[in-house]
């Protein structure tokens, strides 16, 4: 999963938060991040598939031509505690989609 990346971003002008995935469009994580920033979004969370944990969704199919808008929500993302395998993590939720951005950090 080396080219599967996920960003949680915020678009202040419209007060929108979103979760965006890239599965094959970018070679490096920084390229995806740069692309998102160029679109006027603020990157809040960034990770690759080896480092995040999906809470209630699955990875998207490979798409080398598009980024994938997985969730969008009015307002800032919600941060919450999430227990997985008896470990407490800091998760982020946008609309109905939640994930743990960094599985190496427990709370």
N, C-alpha and C positions, 0 to 999 in steps of 0.2 A: 504493500500500500504506500509506496514511497511518494507517489504523486497525488495522493488524495489529501487535500487540505481543507480546513474549515476556518472561517472567520465570522465572528460576531461583530457587527458594525453598527454605527449610529449615524443617522443623517439629521443633523441639528436643524437645518432649514425647514424641514417638514416634520420634525419630532418623530422620526421613525427608527426603529431598531430592526435588525434583520440577521438571519443566519444564512451565510452563503458558502456553498461548497464548490470545490474545483476538483475534478477527477480526471486528470490527464491534460488539462489545458496549459498548465505551467510546469516547468521542470523543477523550480525551486520555490520554497515558501515565500521568500522575500519578493519574488516576481508577482505572486498573487497579491500580497500585501500592497505593493506599489501600485498595482492596477486598481485596487479598491480605493486607495488614497487619491489617486488621480481622478476618480469619479466624484470626489468631494465628501467621501465618507470617513468617519473616524473609526479606526480599528480598536475594538475593545478587548477581544480575545482572538488568539490565533494559534492554531495547532495543526499537526498532521494526524493521520488516522492511527499511527502507532502510539500517539500520546493522549487522544481523547477517548471518552467512553460515551456511546449513545445510550440515552436513558429510555427513550420511547420511540425511536426511529431506527432505520437501517441506512447503510451507506447507499448512495445513489450509483446508478450505472455509469460506466465510463463514458465521458463526453469530452473529446479533445477540442471542440469548437466553442463551447459555452461554459460560463459559470452558472451555477444552479442555485436559484433563490429558494431556500428550503422553508423559511418562515419569515413573516413580517408582522410588525406590531406597532401600534401608535404608542409612543413613549419610550422610555429607556428599558433595557432588558431587566428581567427580575433575576436576582441571585438567591439561591436557596440551598439548604443542606439536602444532600441526597445520600441515602445509605445503599450501598451495593456490596454484596458479599461481606456483610458485617463491618464495612469500613465507611466512614462518613467523609464525603467529598463536598466541595463547593461546586455547584452546578449553575448553569445559566439557562434561563427559559425565555424564549421569544414566542409569543402566541401559545400554541400547544406543543412546541418542540423544545425538548430539554436535553442537555448533554453536559458532561464533565469536561471542561477544556484541558485539564492537566491531571491525568491519573496518578501522577507521582506526588501530588499534594493532597493530604487528608486534613480534615478539620477536627 
